[in-house]
Amino acid sequence: MASKTTHTLLSNIERVRHDLNVMALSLDLSSPDMIHRSQELDELLNEYKYHTN
């Protein structure tokens, strides 16, 4: 069974992923905002991997 931390991480991952998709409609993929949000997603995915291994 997934922990509360895992559920929270998954929720945050989906939120940031959604934000990136919306941002990609109006921003260049190499814009600082896109890069920052993408790095945030990377960090969340790494944290998720850490908690599920």
C-alpha positions as CSV (number, residue, x, y, z in Angstrom):
1,M,0.0,0.0,0.0
2,A,1.3,3.4,-0.9
3,S,2.2,5.8,1.9
4,K,0.8,9.3,2.3
5,T,4.1,10.7,1.1
6,T,3.9,8.6,-2.1
7,H,0.3,9.8,-2.7
8,T,1.4,13.4,-2.2
9,L,4.3,13.0,-4.5
10,L,2.1,11.5,-7.2
11,S,-0.3,14.3,-6.9
12,N,2.4,16.9,-7.1
13,I,4.0,15.1,-10.1
14,E,0.7,15.2,-11.9
15,R,0.1,18.9,-11.1
16,V,3.5,19.9,-12.3
17,R,3.2,17.8,-15.4
18,H,-0.1,19.4,-16.2
19,D,1.4,22.9,-15.6
20,L,4.2,22.1,-18.1
21,N,1.7,21.0,-20.7
22,V,-0.3,24.2,-20.3
23,M,2.9,26.3,-20.3
24,A,4.1,24.6,-23.5
25,L,1.1,26.0,-25.4
26,S,2.4,29.6,-24.9
27,L,6.1,29.5,-24.0
28,D,9.2,28.4,-25.9
29,L,10.4,25.1,-24.5
30,S,13.8,26.6,-23.7
31,S,12.3,29.5,-21.7
32,P,13.5,30.0,-18.2
33,D,10.1,29.3,-16.8
34,M,9.8,26.0,-18.7
35,I,13.2,24.9,-17.6
36,H,12.6,25.7,-14.0
37,R,9.3,23.9,-14.0
38,S,10.9,20.9,-15.8
39,Q,13.6,20.8,-13.2
40,E,10.9,20.8,-10.5
41,L,9.3,17.8,-12.1
42,D,12.7,16.0,-12.3
43,E,13.2,16.6,-8.6
44,L,9.7,15.2,-7.8
45,L,10.3,12.2,-10.0
46,N,13.6,11.5,-8.3
47,E,12.0,11.8,-4.9
48,Y,9.3,9.5,-5.9
49,K,11.8,6.9,-7.1
50,Y,13.7,7.2,-3.8
51,H,10.5,6.5,-1.8
52,T,9.3,3.6,-3.9
53,N,12.6,1.7,-4.1
